[in-house]
């Protein structure tokens, strides 16, 4: 584009007052109006281009489930709102058996779950205490799959916690609890998600099932009290070489216990003769003895 500079001269008479040619003033006003119109068109064009080339868009997710945990070592209460939206792309298809193999693999991070990690916001819990909440948005169909399978639910909580830890330099306790009667803490707000993924090159190598290479840990099941009506079923699982509970993924069913210790250390899948209360089950890992104790309240035998 070429710019033309116009110079307007005002002539003065020697014998009378200064006079200005009206045609010149009209020309100057027209130029100012044209310049203003040009600036408006330029701003509109830039705004349109920015909208067309934007790599993100704003979404309002739907509540899903609320998970309560704590920071380590400060024990500050943290809530993770795991939300759902069809605007978030789903992860690759994964069966339950493939998920178990993945958790036993040397590098489980090779499987990525697309998610949007929101900014921390301060909320008030049921005890009127101040706490921090984070919003995580995943694909709606994948969320429903996680609701139908407890192992997938624990997996998505794990990857959500790890995502928040990496983004905000946190350390979160793995002793979390899914709240029964609350799907979200706070108010649902909009999030910006990427609409264009970064190009990646992935080399796929054929792999054998890693579950077969894992060891079955030594364990024992104890009934409390030892005589009379059983109140608790206690599992003591020996996990030598496991540094902390951060590498463990535990799935407790009504009559089944599944444990995975990453990477490719231990795998335990055992059925027991009792029906237990999954929601009130508690687990504790002793870093010194490297023993995981799982206490499961007995519902019926």
C-alpha positions in Angstrom: 0.0 0.0 0.0 1.4 3.4 -1.0 0.8 6.5 1.2 0.3 9.9 -0.4 1.2 13.0 1.6 -0.8 16.1 0.8 0.4 19.6 1.8 -2.2 22.4 2.2 -0.9 26.0 2.0 -2.8 29.0 3.4 -2.2 32.3 1.5 -2.4 35.7 3.2 -3.3 39.0 1.6 -1.0 42.0 2.2 -3.9 44.5 2.4 -6.6 42.6 4.4 -7.1 40.1 7.2 -6.0 36.5 6.8 -8.5 34.5 4.7 -8.7 30.7 4.3 -10.0 29.1 1.1 -13.1 27.1 2.1 -12.4 24.5 -0.6 -9.2 23.6 1.2 -10.9 23.3 4.5 -13.4 20.9 3.0 -10.6 18.8 1.5 -8.9 18.6 4.9 -12.2 17.4 6.6 -12.8 14.8 3.9 -9.2 13.5 4.5 -9.8 13.2 8.2 -13.1 11.4 7.7 -11.4 9.0 5.2 -8.6 8.4 7.7 -11.1 7.6 10.5 -13.0 5.3 8.2 -9.8 3.5 7.2 -8.8 3.0 10.9 -12.3 1.5 11.6 -12.0 -0.9 8.7 -8.5 -1.8 9.7 -9.6 -2.7 13.2 -12.6 -4.7 12.0 -10.4 -6.7 9.6 -7.8 -7.4 12.3 -10.5 -8.5 14.7 -12.0 -10.9 12.0 -8.6 -12.3 11.3 -7.8 -12.9 14.9 -11.2 -14.7 15.4 -10.6 -16.9 12.3 -7.1 -17.9 13.4 -7.8 -18.4 17.1 -6.6 -21.8 18.4 -9.0 -21.8 21.4 -12.6 -21.3 22.3 -14.6 -20.8 25.4 -16.8 -23.6 26.9 -19.0 -24.1 29.9 -18.6 -27.7 31.1 -21.1 -29.8 33.0 -20.5 -30.9 36.6 -19.3 -34.5 37.0 -17.8 -35.5 40.3 -16.0 -33.8 43.2 -12.9 -35.4 44.8 -11.5 -34.3 48.2 -7.8 -34.6 48.9 -5.0 -32.8 50.7 -1.7 -31.1 49.9 1.5 -32.8 51.1 3.0 -32.2 53.6 0.9 -29.2 54.6 -2.5 -31.1 54.8 -4.4 -28.2 53.2 -7.8 -29.3 51.9 -8.1 -29.4 48.1 -11.1 -30.3 46.0 -10.9 -31.4 42.4 -14.0 -30.8 40.3 -13.8 -33.3 37.4 -16.2 -31.9 34.8 -17.4 -33.1 31.4 -17.8 -31.5 28.0 -18.3 -32.8 24.5 -16.0 -30.1 23.2 -13.0 -31.8 24.8 -11.7 -34.6 22.4 -11.8 -38.1 23.8 -8.7 -40.2 24.5 -7.9 -43.3 22.3 -10.1 -46.3 23.0 -8.9 -48.3 25.9 -10.2 -51.6 27.4 -10.0 -52.5 31.0 -7.3 -55.1 30.3 -5.3 -52.6 28.3 -5.6 -50.1 31.2 -4.2 -52.7 33.6 -1.3 -53.3 31.2 -0.8 -49.6 30.9 -0.5 -49.1 34.6 2.1 -51.8 34.8 4.2 -50.5 31.9 7.5 -48.7 32.3 6.1 -45.4 30.9 2.3 -45.1 31.4 2.5 -41.5 30.4 2.5 -42.7 26.7 -1.3 -42.7 27.0 -2.7 -39.2 27.1 -6.1 -38.1 28.3 -7.1 -34.7 26.8 -8.1 -32.4 29.6 -8.4 -28.7 30.5 -6.9 -27.7 33.8 -8.6 -24.6 35.3 -7.1 -21.9 37.6 -7.4 -22.5 41.4 -10.3 -20.7 43.1 -11.0 -20.3 46.8 -14.2 -21.9 48.1 -15.8 -22.7 51.5 -16.5 -26.3 52.5 -19.3 -27.8 54.6 -17.3 -26.9 57.8 -17.2 -23.2 56.7 -13.5 -23.5 56.2 -11.6 -21.9 53.4 -10.2 -24.4 50.8 -8.9 -24.5 47.3 -10.7 -26.0 44.3 -9.5 -26.8 40.8 -11.7 -27.6 37.8 -10.6 -30.3 35.4 -12.6 -30.9 32.2 -12.5 -34.2 30.2 -14.5 -35.6 27.4 -18.2 -36.4 28.2 -18.3 -39.9 26.9 -15.0 -40.8 28.6 -16.4 -39.4 31.9 -19.4 -41.7 31.6 -17.1 -44.7 31.0 -15.2 -43.7 34.2 -18.5 -43.7 36.1 -19.3 -47.2 35.0 -15.9 -48.7 36.0 -14.2 -48.0 39.3 -10.7 -48.7 37.9 -11.2 -46.1 35.1 -12.6 -43.7 37.7 -9.5 -44.0 39.9 -7.3 -43.7 36.7 -8.9 -40.4 35.7 -8.6 -39.0 39.2 -4.9 -40.0 39.2 -4.2 -38.3 35.8 -6.1 -35.2 36.9 -4.1 -35.0 40.1 -0.8 -35.5 38.3 -1.8 -32.9 35.7 -2.5 -30.3 38.5 0.7 -31.3 40.3 2.8 -30.7 37.1 1.0 -27.4 36.2 0.9 -25.8 39.6 3.9 -27.4 41.3 1.8 -29.2 43.9 2.0 -32.5 45.8 -1.4 -34.0 46.4 -2.2 -36.9 48.7 -3.3 -40.2 47.0 -5.7 -40.7 49.9 -8.6 -39.1 48.1 -12.3 -39.5 48.5 -15.1 -39.1 45.9 -18.0 -37.1 47.5 -21.3 -38.9 47.2 -23.8 -36.0 47.2 -21.7 -33.3 45.5 -20.8 -33.1 41.9 -19.0 -29.7 42.1 -17.7 -27.3 44.7 -18.3 -23.7 43.9 -19.8 -22.4 40.7 -19.2 -23.7 37.2 -17.2 -21.1 35.1 -16.2 -21.0 31.5 -12.8 -22.4 30.4 -10.8 -21.8 27.3 -9.8 -25.0 25.4 -7.5 -25.5 22.4 -9.4 -26.2 19.2 -6.2 -27.2 17.3 -3.9 -29.8 18.7 -0.1 -29.5 18.3 1.2 -31.9 15.7 2.9 -34.9 17.2 4.9 -37.9 15.8 4.4 -41.1 17.7 6.3 -44.3 16.9 4.3 -47.4 18.0 6.2 -50.5 18.9 4.5 -53.9 19.5 4.6 -54.6 23.2 3.9 -57.7 25.1 1.5 -57.6 28.0 3.3 -56.2 31.0 1.0 -57.8 33.5 2.6 -61.2 32.9 6.0 -59.7 33.9 4.7 -58.3 37.2 5.2 -60.1 40.5 2.3 -61.2 42.7 3.1 -59.6 46.0 2.9 -61.4 49.3 -0.3 -60.6 51.2 -2.7 -61.9 53.8 -6.3 -61.3 54.6 -7.3 -60.8 58.3 -10.8 -60.7 59.7 -11.6 -58.4 62.6 -12.6 -59.5 65.2 -11.2 -63.0 64.7 -14.3 -64.6 66.2 -18.0 -63.7 66.0 -19.6 -61.4 63.4 -16.9 -60.0 61.1 -16.7 -56.2 61.1 -13.6 -55.5 58.9 -11.6 -57.3 56.4 -8.0 -56.2 56.5 -5.5 -56.8 53.6 -1.8 -56.5 54.4 0.2 -56.4 51.2 4.0 -56.4 51.1 5.5 -54.2 48.4 9.3 -54.2 48.7 10.9 -51.6 46.4 7.8 -49.4 46.2 9.0 -45.9 47.4 5.6 -44.3 48.2 1.9 -44.6 47.7 2.2 -42.2 44.7 3.1 -45.3 42.5 0.1 -47.3 43.6 -3.4 -47.6 42.1 -5.9 -49.5 44.2 -9.4 -50.6 43.1 -11.7 -52.1 45.7 -14.9 -53.8 44.6 -17.6 -55.4 46.6 -15.9 -58.7 46.6 -12.6 -58.0 44.8 -9.4 -56.1 45.3 -7.1 -55.0 42.5 -3.7 -53.4 43.1 -1.2 -52.1 40.5 2.3 -50.9 41.5 4.0 -48.9 38.8 6.2 -49.4 36.9 5.8 -53.1 36.3 6.6 -54.1 39.9 3.5 -55.8 41.3 0.0 -56.8 40.3 -2.6 -58.3 42.6 -6.1 -59.3 41.6 -7.9 -61.3 44.3 -11.5 -62.1 45.2 -12.6 -62.5 48.8 -15.6 -64.2 50.5 -17.1 -61.0 51.9 -19.2 -58.1 50.6 -17.5 -54.9 51.7 -18.4 -51.2 51.9 -16.3 -49.7 49.1 -17.1 -46.1 50.0 -15.8 -46.4 53.6 -12.7 -48.5 52.8 -9.4 -46.9 53.9 -5.9 -47.6 52.8 -2.5 -46.6 54.3 1.0 -47.3 53.0 3.9 -47.4 55.4 7.0 -46.1 53.7 9.3 -47.8 56.2 7.9 -51.3 56.2 6.6 -50.9 52.6 3.3 -52.6 53.6 0.0 -51.4 52.3 -2.9 -51.9 54.7 -6.4 -51.9 53.3 -9.3 -51.9 55.9 -12.6 -52.8 54.3 -15.8 -52.7 56.4 -17.8 -55.9 56.0 -21.4 -55.6 54.8 -22.2 -59.3 54.7 -20.5 -62.6 54.3 
